[in-house]
């Protein structure tokens, strides 16, 4: 880095006023680093475009035949020319919605405790545990939901259908919620159970983003709140939570993007039904990713094109959600912090 001096007209005292400015001379390492960084970013963008282009190319035959009805048809029989993703898209959205409703309060509470209340030694342990949960394979969560969680949740599902069955989401067809001897199979393999499993998967992701944003709350504003007599909870409500709003929204959307594309965990828990199922407590649902996993091995060439079309729809949906989430998180991190 060099300092260059630029002469200006002499001042009133006759002394020449010289302005100085910094000029950075980029050496070979700097230019090499910028080139590698730009190349890496361009490579990621190129891979994403290639994936989208490949899906569109393979899905074009099915999309051209189905047209707009691909988004409105609930059945799935590509070889008979009657197929669409209305049912699996509804199931995907409902499973993701249940997961987000459950995971967001857990993630916010955990992030607040780690960032504001936990002692330093315990904080490091909790951060490691949360990161470890994010690294657990999806199949482990799916097996946990299938063999352990499902039997434990039936009682809660029956209680919800008994007292909140007047609301369409909690209604269960084919079972009398007031009959204690009613079969439990109508409550198994449901959207609700799949949503709980997915919630356990996305909670660490949401928690990590929110915790990082909470930790960046301005120190000066924290101290100012304490100086005005605020309690710790008062400081959190007036400083940390408002500052972390963008991070909470962005983290939630990142978790939503993960929940929309979850495959094996959902596939192990649900009982596939290719009909629009608006009742989250009732057995039977499906998702786009589980549809692809279920039908991929036995699909005909045209059926494979239809599956690629379903994958393209999921790809575009998760791409939009993740891009919006990344933008929100980036803006939340760009705020100035006080020392």
C-alpha positions as CSV (number, residue, x, y, z in Angstrom):
1,X,0.0,0.0,0.0
2,X,1.4,3.4,-0.9
3,X,0.4,7.0,0.1
4,X,0.2,9.5,-2.8
5,X,0.2,13.2,-2.3
6,X,-1.8,15.6,-4.5
7,X,-0.9,19.3,-4.5
8,X,-3.7,21.9,-3.9
9,X,-3.7,25.7,-4.1
10,X,-1.8,27.5,-1.4
11,X,-3.8,28.6,1.6
12,X,-4.2,32.1,3.1
13,X,-0.9,31.7,4.9
14,X,0.9,30.8,1.6
15,X,1.5,27.2,2.7
16,X,0.8,24.7,0.0
17,X,-2.1,22.4,1.0
18,X,-1.4,18.8,0.1
19,X,-4.1,16.1,0.3
20,X,-3.1,12.6,0.9
21,X,-4.9,9.5,-0.3
22,X,-4.3,5.8,0.1
23,X,-3.7,3.7,-2.9
24,X,-3.6,-0.1,-2.7
25,X,-1.2,-1.9,-5.0
26,X,-2.6,-5.3,-5.6
27,X,0.1,-7.9,-5.5
28,X,0.0,-11.3,-7.1
29,X,-1.4,-13.1,-3.9
30,X,-4.3,-10.6,-3.8
31,X,-5.1,-11.0,-7.4
32,X,-4.8,-14.7,-7.2
33,X,-7.2,-14.8,-4.2
34,X,-9.8,-12.6,-5.9
35,X,-9.6,-14.8,-9.0
36,X,-10.1,-18.0,-7.0
37,X,-13.0,-16.5,-5.0
38,X,-14.7,-15.2,-8.1
39,X,-14.1,-18.6,-9.8
40,X,-15.6,-20.4,-6.8
41,X,-18.7,-18.2,-6.8
42,X,-19.1,-18.6,-10.5
43,X,-18.7,-22.4,-10.3
44,X,-21.5,-22.6,-7.6
45,X,-23.8,-20.5,-9.8
46,X,-22.9,-22.6,-12.9
47,X,-23.7,-25.8,-11.0
48,X,-27.0,-24.5,-9.9
49,X,-27.9,-23.4,-13.4
50,X,-26.8,-26.8,-14.8
51,X,-29.0,-28.6,-12.3
52,X,-32.0,-26.5,-13.1
53,X,-31.3,-26.9,-16.8
54,X,-31.0,-30.7,-16.5
55,X,-34.2,-31.0,-14.6
56,X,-36.0,-28.8,-17.1
57,X,-34.7,-30.8,-20.0
58,X,-35.7,-34.1,-18.5
59,X,-39.0,-32.8,-17.3
60,X,-40.0,-31.1,-20.6
61,X,-41.8,-34.1,-22.1
62,X,-44.1,-34.5,-19.0
63,X,-44.6,-30.7,-18.6
64,X,-45.6,-30.4,-22.3
65,X,-48.1,-33.2,-22.0
66,X,-49.6,-32.2,-18.7
67,X,-49.5,-28.4,-19.0
68,X,-50.9,-26.4,-16.1
69,X,-52.9,-29.4,-14.9
70,X,-49.6,-30.7,-13.5
71,X,-50.0,-28.3,-10.6
72,X,-53.7,-29.1,-10.0
73,X,-54.0,-32.9,-10.5
74,X,-53.8,-35.0,-7.3
75,X,-53.5,-38.4,-8.9
76,X,-50.2,-39.9,-10.0
77,X,-50.4,-42.3,-13.0
78,X,-48.0,-40.9,-15.6
79,X,-48.4,-43.9,-18.0
80,X,-52.1,-43.3,-18.2
81,X,-51.6,-39.6,-18.8
82,X,-53.2,-38.6,-15.5
83,X,-50.6,-37.1,-13.1
84,X,-49.9,-34.0,-11.1
85,X,-48.3,-32.8,-7.9
86,X,-51.3,-31.1,-6.2
87,X,-51.5,-33.8,-3.5
88,X,-47.8,-34.2,-2.8
89,X,-47.3,-30.4,-2.9
90,X,-50.0,-30.0,-0.3
91,X,-48.5,-32.6,1.9
92,X,-45.0,-31.1,1.5
93,X,-46.3,-27.6,2.5
94,X,-48.3,-29.0,5.5
95,X,-45.4,-31.1,6.8
96,X,-43.0,-28.1,6.5
97,X,-45.6,-25.9,8.2
98,X,-46.0,-28.3,11.2
99,X,-42.2,-28.5,11.4
100,X,-41.7,-24.7,11.4
101,X,-44.5,-24.1,14.0
102,X,-42.9,-26.6,16.4
103,X,-39.2,-25.8,15.7
104,X,-39.2,-22.0,15.8
105,X,-40.2,-21.6,19.5
106,X,-37.7,-24.3,20.4
107,X,-35.0,-22.7,18.4
108,X,-35.6,-19.2,19.7
109,X,-35.7,-20.3,23.3
110,X,-32.6,-22.4,22.9
111,X,-30.8,-19.5,21.2
112,X,-31.8,-17.1,23.9
113,X,-30.6,-19.3,26.7
114,X,-27.2,-20.0,25.0
115,X,-26.6,-16.4,24.0
116,X,-27.9,-14.7,27.2
117,X,-28.2,-17.0,30.2
118,X,-25.9,-20.0,29.9
119,X,-22.5,-19.8,31.7
120,X,-19.5,-19.8,29.4
121,X,-18.5,-23.4,30.0
122,X,-22.1,-24.7,29.5
123,X,-22.5,-22.4,26.5
124,X,-19.7,-24.1,24.7
125,X,-21.2,-27.5,25.5
126,X,-24.6,-26.5,24.3
127,X,-23.3,-25.0,21.0
128,X,-21.5,-28.3,20.4
129,X,-24.6,-30.3,21.1
130,X,-26.7,-28.2,18.7
131,X,-24.1,-28.5,16.0
132,X,-24.0,-32.2,16.6
133,X,-27.8,-32.5,16.2
134,X,-27.5,-30.7,12.8
135,X,-25.0,-33.4,11.7
136,X,-27.1,-36.4,12.6
137,X,-28.2,-38.2,9.4
138,X,-31.9,-37.9,8.4
139,X,-32.4,-41.6,8.5
140,X,-31.6,-41.7,12.2
141,X,-34.4,-39.1,12.8
142,X,-36.7,-41.1,10.6
143,X,-36.1,-44.4,12.5
144,X,-36.6,-42.5,15.8
145,X,-39.9,-41.2,14.6
146,X,-41.0,-44.6,13.2
147,X,-40.2,-46.8,16.2
148,X,-40.3,-44.4,19.2
149,X,-42.2,-41.2,18.5
150,X,-45.2,-42.6,16.6
151,X,-46.6,-44.6,19.5
152,X,-46.0,-41.7,22.0
153,X,-47.8,-39.1,19.9
154,X,-51.0,-41.1,19.3
155,X,-52.5,-39.9,22.6
156,X,-51.8,-36.3,21.8
157,X,-53.3,-36.7,18.4
158,X,-56.4,-38.2,19.9
159,X,-56.7,-35.4,22.4
160,X,-56.3,-32.7,19.7
161,X,-58.9,-34.4,17.5
162,X,-61.3,-34.7,20.5
163,X,-61.2,-31.0,21.6
164,X,-60.1,-29.3,18.4
165,X,-61.7,-31.5,15.9
166,X,-64.1,-28.7,14.9
167,X,-61.1,-27.1,13.2
168,X,-60.5,-28.8,9.7
169,X,-56.8,-29.3,10.3
170,X,-57.4,-31.4,13.4
171,X,-60.4,-33.4,12.1
172,X,-59.9,-37.1,11.7
173,X,-62.3,-39.0,9.4
174,X,-63.3,-42.5,10.2
175,X,-62.8,-42.3,13.9
176,X,-64.9,-41.2,16.9
177,X,-62.7,-39.0,19.0
178,X,-65.0,-39.6,22.0
179,X,-64.6,-43.4,21.8
180,X,-61.6,-44.4,23.9
181,X,-61.5,-47.8,22.1
182,X,-61.2,-46.2,18.7
183,X,-58.4,-47.8,16.7
184,X,-55.1,-46.0,16.9
185,X,-54.1,-46.7,13.3
186,X,-56.0,-43.7,12.0
187,X,-53.5,-41.5,13.9
188,X,-50.3,-43.2,12.7
189,X,-48.1,-42.2,9.7
190,X,-49.7,-38.7,9.7
191,X,-48.6,-35.3,8.6
192,X,-48.3,-34.3,12.3
193,X,-45.9,-37.1,13.1
194,X,-43.8,-36.4,10.0
195,X,-43.8,-32.7,10.9
196,X,-42.4,-33.4,14.4
197,X,-39.6,-35.5,13.0
198,X,-38.7,-32.8,10.5
199,X,-38.9,-30.2,13.3
200,X,-36.2,-32.1,15.1
201,X,-34.0,-31.9,12.0
202,X,-34.4,-28.2,11.3
203,X,-34.4,-26.9,14.9
204,X,-30.5,-26.9,15.1
205,X,-30.3,-25.0,11.8
206,X,-32.7,-22.3,12.9
207,X,-31.1,-22.1,16.4
208,X,-27.6,-21.6,15.0
209,X,-28.6,-18.7,12.8
210,X,-30.7,-17.0,15.5
211,X,-28.0,-17.5,18.1
212,X,-25.3,-15.9,15.9
213,X,-27.6,-12.9,15.3
214,X,-28.5,-12.5,19.0
215,X,-24.8,-12.5,19.9
216,X,-24.2,-9.5,17.6
217,X,-26.7,-7.3,19.4
218,X,-24.9,-3.9,20.1
219,X,-23.1,-3.9,23.4
220,X,-23.7,-0.2,23.8
221,X,-27.4,-0.6,23.7
222,X,-27.3,-3.5,26.1
223,X,-25.4,-1.4,28.6
224,X,-27.7,1.5,28.0
225,X,-30.7,-0.7,28.8
226,X,-29.1,-1.9,32.0
227,X,-28.1,1.7,32.9
228,X,-31.8,2.7,32.7
229,X,-32.7,0.0,35.2
230,X,-33.8,-2.8,32.9
231,X,-33.7,-6.3,34.0
232,X,-32.0,-9.0,31.9
233,X,-35.4,-10.0,30.4
234,X,-36.2,-6.3,29.8
235,X,-32.9,-5.8,28.0
236,X,-33.6,-8.9,25.9
237,X,-37.1,-7.6,25.0
238,X,-35.9,-4.1,24.2
239,X,-32.6,-4.7,22.5
240,X,-31.8,-8.3,21.6
241,X,-35.2,-9.4,20.2
242,X,-35.7,-6.3,18.0
243,X,-32.1,-6.5,16.7
244,X,-32.5,-10.2,16.0
245,X,-35.9,-9.9,14.1
246,X,-34.2,-10.3,10.7
247,X,-32.2,-13.3,11.9
248,X,-35.3,-15.0,13.3
249,X,-37.1,-14.6,10.0
250,X,-34.1,-15.6,8.0
251,X,-33.4,-18.6,10.2
252,X,-37.0,-19.7,10.0
253,X,-37.0,-19.5,6.2
254,X,-33.7,-21.5,6.0
255,X,-35.3,-24.1,8.2
256,X,-38.4,-24.0,6.0
257,X,-36.2,-24.6,2.9
258,X,-34.7,-27.7,4.6
259,X,-38.1,-29.0,5.7
260,X,-39.5,-28.7,2.2
261,X,-36.8,-30.9,0.7
262,X,-36.5,-33.5,3.5
263,X,-36.8,-37.0,2.0
264,X,-35.7,-40.1,3.9
265,X,-37.0,-38.9,7.3
266,X,-40.5,-38.3,5.9
267,X,-40.4,-41.4,3.7
268,X,-39.8,-43.7,6.7
269,X,-42.7,-42.2,8.7
270,X,-45.6,-41.5,6.4
271,X,-48.1,-43.8,4.6
272,X,-48.2,-42.6,1.0
273,X,-51.6,-41.4,-0.1
274,X,-52.0,-39.6,-3.5
275,X,-54.9,-37.5,-2.6
276,X,-55.1,-34.1,-1.0
277,X,-55.1,-34.7,2.7
278,X,-55.9,-31.5,4.7
279,X,-56.2,-33.3,8.1
280,X,-52.7,-33.3,9.7
281,X,-53.7,-35.8,12.4
282,X,-55.0,-38.5,10.1
283,X,-53.0,-41.3,8.7
284,X,-51.8,-40.9,5.1
285,X,-50.0,-38.1,3.4
286,X,-47.1,-37.7,0.9
287,X,-44.5,-35.2,-0.2
288,X,-42.7,-34.4,-3.4
289,X,-39.4,-35.8,-2.2
290,X,-40.9,-39.0,-0.8
291,X,-42.8,-39.4,-4.1
292,X,-39.6,-39.3,-6.0
293,X,-37.9,-41.8,-3.6
294,X,-40.9,-44.1,-3.8
295,X,-41.4,-44.2,-7.6
296,X,-37.9,-43.7,-8.9
297,X,-36.9,-47.4,-9.1
298,X,-40.0,-48.5,-11.0
299,X,-40.7,-45.5,-13.2
300,X,-41.0,-45.9,-17.0
301,X,-39.2,-43.4,-19.3
302,X,-42.2,-41.1,-19.3
303,X,-42.8,-41.7,-15.6
304,X,-39.2,-40.6,-15.0
305,X,-39.9,-37.4,-16.9
306,X,-42.8,-36.8,-14.6
307,X,-40.7,-37.3,-11.5
308,X,-38.1,-34.9,-12.9
309,X,-40.9,-32.4,-13.3
310,X,-41.8,-32.9,-9.6
311,X,-38.2,-32.5,-8.7
312,X,-38.0,-29.3,-10.8
313,X,-41.0,-27.8,-8.9
314,X,-39.4,-28.7,-5.5
315,X,-36.0,-27.3,-6.7
316,X,-37.6,-23.9,-7.7
317,X,-39.6,-23.7,-4.5
318,X,-36.6,-24.4,-2.2
319,X,-34.4,-22.1,-4.2
320,X,-36.8,-19.2,-3.8
321,X,-37.2,-19.8,0.0
322,X,-33.4,-20.2,0.6
323,X,-32.5,-17.2,-1.5
324,X,-35.0,-15.0,0.4
325,X,-33.7,-16.4,3.7
326,X,-30.1,-15.7,2.9
327,X,-30.9,-12.1,1.9
328,X,-32.8,-11.5,5.1
329,X,-30.0,-13.0,7.3
330,X,-27.4,-10.9,5.4
331,X,-29.3,-7.7,6.0
332,X,-29.7,-8.5,9.7
333,X,-25.9,-9.0,10.0
334,X,-25.1,-5.7,8.2
335,X,-26.4,-3.5,11.0
336,X,-23.8,-1.3,12.8
337,X,-22.9,-2.4,16.2
338,X,-22.0,-0.2,19.1
339,X,-19.0,-0.7,21.3
